[in-house]
């Protein structure tokens, strides 16, 4: 089960949270401490705090207009915070911009490309922008073309690429200088199911190599499968540890399927679940349960009662459950 919001809880529970770069926390990964950014009277980010550790994938989730893009731009050193501090691999994006960019790979939601350049030349020139010599840049470009599965289009102009293929090229550009930290904004947008599966595997592999990955996406099912934890932001504020704990403890719907729906319903009622609280969705019954312990106990009771169960699983993933639960209340 996804360890939701672990990095945020660490930031809020640490006695030294006023300066999370100090103390027991190593100056690596991503550290965001009470960051704010406004545009005139619009407070895009009010108070964001979280830590993303090396070797992990952290999801960034929240409603439209919650401040995710502004936060990502500040992390990428493209916007200056009005308040608070950010550290990327121990460096400040404001005062140590060059150092941050040398350690950071940035994949925005939409990244323009030079339409007349080939995929290969795009990667070579991008590598040279990071002071990689031409021979090494050519070698790195070939590695990345293979990694993101664009060999058949390697020498084609980028204008012929589909949306999904451009996403793969954008990811390759973010990886060209072998960064320690990766910011990925909607990386699965435009990808077909096979490419999405490849992306998940690649993201997990990069984390296993010790990289820090922060992934912003509205495709919560994708994040559930690749993320170790997540940060929830709404109205420019990251959720507190208390709100996250409440979210994890709140009831969520579970899907139950049996070859004998009548017997299943009767067994649920006999177990103390009110019939009015049992929903029907095609061939499945749905009931709200508070936590995995309650789900395990119910499954054991159903099996003991002789009900043939073929499906017993949460109706929504961890992130979707948290998103819905936190969106319906306050983040603090």
BAMARDO-597838 format. One line per 10 residues: number of its first residue (from 1); their letters; for each residue y negated, x, z negated of C-alpha. Coordinates in Angstrom, 1 decimal. Last residue first. Example, Ala and Ser with C-alpha at 12.3 -4.5 7.8 and 13.67 -1.06 7.14 Angstrom:
2
2 = SA = 1.1:13.7:-7.1 | 4.5:12.3:-7.8
***
This chain:
332
332 = XXXXXXXXXX = -21.8:-4.8:-7.6 | -20.7:-5.6:-4.1 | -21.5:-9.3:-4.5 | -19.3:-12.2:-3.5 | -17.6:-13.7:-0.4 | -17.9:-10.4:1.5 | -15.9:-8.7:-1.2 | -12.9:-11.0:-0.9 | -12.9:-11.1:2.9 | -13.3:-7.4:3.2
322 = XXXXXXXXXX = -10.8:-6.6:0.5 | -8.2:-8.9:2.0 | -8.9:-7.4:5.5 | -8.5:-3.9:4.1 | -5.2:-4.6:2.3 | -3.7:-6.4:5.3 | -3.4:-10.1:5.7 | -0.6:-12.6:5.4 | 1.2:-10.4:2.8 | 4.9:-10.2:3.4
312 = XXXXXXXXXX = 8.2:-12.2:2.8 | 10.1:-12.8:6.1 | 13.8:-13.7:6.5 | 14.5:-15.4:3.2 | 17.7:-17.4:2.7 | 17.2:-19.5:-0.4 | 20.1:-19.1:-2.9 | 18.0:-19.7:-6.1 | 18.5:-16.0:-7.0 | 16.9:-15.1:-3.7
302 = XXXXXXXXXX = 13.9:-17.3:-4.4 | 13.5:-16.0:-7.9 | 13.6:-12.4:-6.8 | 11.0:-13.1:-4.1 | 8.8:-14.8:-6.7 | 9.1:-11.8:-9.1 | 8.2:-9.3:-6.4 | 5.2:-11.3:-5.3 | 3.9:-11.6:-8.9 | 4.3:-7.8:-9.3
292 = XXXXXXXXXX = 2.6:-7.3:-5.9 | -0.6:-8.8:-7.0 | -1.9:-12.3:-7.6 | -0.1:-14.6:-5.2 | -1.5:-17.3:-2.8 | 1.2:-19.2:-0.9 | 1.9:-19.5:2.8 | 5.0:-21.3:4.3 | 6.2:-20.2:7.7 | 7.6:-21.9:10.8
282 = XXXXXXXXXX = 4.3:-22.9:12.2 | 1.7:-22.2:9.5 | 2.3:-24.4:6.5 | 0.2:-24.2:3.3 | 1.6:-24.4:-0.3 | -1.2:-25.0:-2.8 | -0.7:-28.8:-2.6 | 2.9:-28.3:-3.6 | 1.9:-26.7:-6.9 | 3.7:-23.4:-7.5
272 = XXXXXXXXXX = 5.7:-23.5:-10.7 | 9.0:-21.9:-9.6 | 10.5:-25.4:-8.9 | 7.7:-26.0:-6.4 | 8.6:-22.7:-4.6 | 12.2:-23.6:-4.6 | 11.6:-27.0:-3.1 | 9.4:-25.5:-0.4 | 12.2:-23.0:0.5 | 14.9:-25.6:0.5
262 = XXXXXXXXXX = 12.9:-27.7:3.0 | 12.1:-24.6:5.1 | 15.7:-23.8:5.5 | 15.9:-20.8:8.0 | 13.3:-19.2:5.7 | 9.9:-17.6:6.2 | 7.4:-16.6:3.6 | 3.8:-15.5:4.3 | 1.7:-14.3:1.4 | -1.9:-15.2:0.8
252 = XXXXXXXXXX = -4.0:-13.0:-1.6 | -4.9:-13.5:-5.2 | -7.5:-11.2:-6.7 | -6.5:-8.0:-8.6 | -7.4:-5.6:-5.8 | -10.8:-7.3:-5.3 | -11.6:-7.3:-9.0 | -10.9:-3.5:-9.1 | -13.1:-3.0:-6.1 | -16.0:-5.0:-7.8
242 = XXXXXXXXXX = -15.6:-2.9:-10.9 | -15.6:0.4:-9.0 | -18.8:-0.6:-7.3 | -19.1:-1.5:-3.7 | -21.4:0.5:-1.5 | -24.9:-0.9:-1.0 | -26.8:-1.3:2.3 | -26.5:-5.1:2.5 | -22.7:-4.7:2.3 | -20.7:-1.5:2.2
232 = XXXXXXXXXX = -17.0:-1.1:1.5 | -15.5:2.4:1.4 | -11.9:2.9:2.2 | -8.7:4.7:1.3 | -5.7:6.5:2.8 | -6.5:5.1:6.3 | -4.2:5.1:9.3 | -2.3:1.8:9.3 | -4.8:-0.3:7.4 | -7.5:1.1:9.7
222 = XXXXXXXXXX = -5.8:-0.4:12.7 | -5.4:-3.8:11.0 | -9.1:-3.6:10.1 | -10.3:-3.5:13.7 | -14.0:-3.7:12.7 | -14.0:0.1:12.6 | -15.8:3.0:10.9 | -13.5:6.1:10.4 | -14.4:8.9:8.1 | -12.0:11.9:8.5
212 = XXXXXXXXXX = -11.8:15.0:6.4 | -9.6:17.7:8.0 | -6.7:19.4:6.1 | -4.2:19.7:8.9 | -2.5:16.5:7.6 | -5.7:14.7:8.2 | -5.7:15.8:11.9 | -2.1:14.6:12.2 | -3.0:11.2:10.7 | -5.8:10.8:13.2
202 = XXXXXXXXXX = -3.5:11.9:16.1 | -0.8:9.4:15.1 | -3.3:6.6:14.9 | -4.9:7.5:18.2 | -1.4:7.6:19.9 | -0.8:4.1:18.6 | -4.1:2.9:19.9 | -3.4:4.5:23.3 | -0.1:2.5:23.5 | -1.9:-0.7:22.6
192 = XXXXXXXXXX = -4.7:-0.3:25.1 | -7.9:1.4:24.0 | -11.3:-0.2:24.6 | -12.6:0.3:21.1 | -10.1:2.4:19.1 | -12.6:5.0:18.0 | -15.0:2.4:16.5 | -17.3:5.1:15.0 | -15.3:8.3:14.2 | -17.0:10.9:11.9
182 = XXXXXXXXXX = -14.8:14.1:11.7 | -15.1:16.9:9.2 | -13.6:20.4:9.4 | -14.6:20.8:13.0 | -12.4:22.4:15.7 | -15.2:23.1:18.2 | -14.0:20.7:20.9 | -12.9:18.0:18.5 | -15.9:15.6:19.0 | -15.7:16.2:22.7
172 = XXXXXXXXXX = -12.0:15.2:22.7 | -12.9:12.0:20.9 | -15.5:11.2:23.5 | -13.0:11.9:26.3 | -10.6:9.4:24.6 | -13.3:6.8:24.3 | -14.2:7.4:28.0 | -10.6:6.7:28.9 | -10.8:3.4:26.9 | -13.9:2.3:28.7
162 = XXXXXXXXXX = -12.4:3.2:32.1 | -13.2:6.6:33.7 | -14.4:6.8:37.3 | -17.9:8.0:36.3 | -16.3:10.9:34.4 | -15.8:12.8:37.7 | -12.1:13.6:38.3 | -10.7:17.1:37.5 | -8.9:16.2:34.3 | -8.1:12.7:35.4
152 = XXXXXXXXXX = -4.3:13.1:35.6 | -4.3:15.3:32.5 | -6.2:12.7:30.3 | -3.7:12.3:27.4 | -6.0:12.9:24.4 | -4.1:16.1:23.4 | -3.5:17.3:26.9 | -7.1:17.2:27.9 | -7.9:18.7:24.5 | -5.7:21.8:25.1
142 = XXXXXXXXXX = -7.1:22.1:28.6 | -10.7:22.1:27.3 | -9.8:24.6:24.6 | -8.6:27.1:27.3 | -11.7:26.5:29.4 | -14.0:27.0:26.4 | -12.2:30.2:25.5 | -12.9:31.6:28.9 | -16.5:30.3:28.9 | -17.5:31.7:25.5
132 = XXXXXXXXXX = -17.8:29.2:22.6 | -21.4:29.1:21.4 | -21.2:25.4:20.3 | -23.0:24.3:23.5 | -20.3:26.3:25.4 | -17.7:23.8:24.0 | -19.6:20.9:25.4 | -19.9:22.7:28.8 | -16.1:23.2:28.9 | -15.4:19.6:27.7
122 = XXXXXXXXXX = -17.6:18.1:30.4 | -16.2:20.5:33.0 | -12.7:19.3:32.3 | -13.5:15.6:32.4 | -15.4:16.2:35.7 | -19.1:16.2:36.0 | -21.0:13.7:38.2 | -21.3:11.0:35.6 | -22.5:13.3:32.8 | -21.3:11.3:29.8
112 = XXXXXXXXXX = -22.8:8.8:27.4 | -21.3:8.3:24.0 | -20.7:4.7:22.7 | -19.3:4.0:19.3 | -20.3:7.5:18.2 | -17.8:10.4:17.9 | -19.2:13.2:15.7 | -17.3:16.3:14.9 | -18.8:18.3:12.0 | -18.5:21.9:10.8
102 = XXXXXXXXXX = -20.9:23.5:13.3 | -23.2:20.5:13.0 | -23.4:20.9:9.2 | -24.3:24.6:9.5 | -27.0:23.9:12.1 | -28.5:21.1:9.9 | -28.7:23.1:6.7 | -31.8:21.6:5.2 | -31.3:17.9:6.2 | -27.5:17.8:6.8
92 = XXXXXXXXXX = -27.0:19.5:3.4 | -23.9:21.7:3.4 | -20.8:21.7:1.1 | -18.4:20.6:3.8 | -20.8:17.8:4.6 | -23.1:17.1:1.6 | -25.4:14.2:1.4 | -28.2:13.5:-1.1 | -30.2:10.6:-2.5 | -33.4:9.2:-1.1
82 = XXXXXXXXXX = -35.3:8.6:2.2 | -32.2:9.9:4.1 | -32.9:11.9:7.3 | -31.4:10.5:10.5 | -29.4:12.4:13.1 | -27.6:14.7:10.7 | -24.2:13.1:11.4 | -24.0:11.8:7.9 | -27.4:10.2:8.3 | -26.2:8.6:11.6
72 = XXXXXXXXXX = -23.0:7.3:9.9 | -25.1:5.7:7.1 | -27.3:4.0:9.7 | -24.3:2.7:11.6 | -22.6:1.4:8.4 | -25.7:-0.4:7.0 | -24.4:-3.9:6.4 | -25.8:-5.3:9.6 | -22.4:-6.6:10.8 | -20.1:-6.9:7.7
62 = XXXXXXXXXX = -18.5:-3.9:6.0 | -15.9:-1.2:6.4 | -15.8:2.6:6.4 | -12.2:3.8:6.3 | -11.3:7.1:4.7 | -8.7:9.4:6.3 | -7.6:12.2:4.0 | -6.8:15.9:4.1 | -10.3:16.9:2.8 | -11.8:14.3:0.4
52 = XXXXXXXXXX = -14.2:11.5:1.2 | -16.6:10.9:-1.7 | -18.8:7.8:-2.1 | -22.3:6.6:-2.9 | -24.6:4.4:-0.9 | -27.7:2.8:-2.4 | -30.2:0.9:-0.2 | -29.1:1.5:3.4 | -30.9:-0.5:6.1 | -33.8:-1.4:3.9
42 = XXXXXXXXXX = -36.1:-3.1:6.4 | -39.7:-3.0:5.3 | -40.5:0.0:7.4 | -37.2:1.4:8.5 | -35.4:2.2:5.3 | -32.8:4.8:4.2 | -31.0:5.2:0.9 | -28.4:7.6:-0.5 | -27.2:7.4:-4.1 | -24.8:10.4:-3.7
32 = XXXXXXXXXX = -22.7:10.9:-0.5 | -20.1:13.7:-0.6 | -18.1:14.3:2.5 | -15.3:17.0:2.7 | -15.9:20.2:0.8 | -18.1:21.3:-2.1 | -15.2:21.1:-4.6 | -15.5:18.4:-7.4 | -14.9:19.7:-10.9 | -18.5:20.1:-11.8
22 = XXXXXXXXXX = -21.2:20.1:-9.1 | -21.3:18.3:-5.8 | -21.2:15.0:-7.6 | -24.6:15.5:-9.1 | -25.5:12.3:-11.0 | -21.8:11.5:-10.9 | -21.1:14.1:-13.6 | -19.3:11.6:-15.8 | -17.1:10.7:-12.8 | -16.3:7.0:-12.7
12 = XXXXXXXXXX = -18.6:6.0:-9.9 | -17.8:8.9:-7.6 | -14.1:8.7:-8.3 | -14.2:4.9:-7.7 | -15.7:5.5:-4.3 | -13.0:7.9:-3.4 | -10.2:5.5:-4.4 | -11.7:2.7:-2.3 | -8.4:1.1:-1.4 | -5.2:3.1:-2.0
2 = XX = -3.4:1.3:0.9 | 0.0:0.0:0.0
***
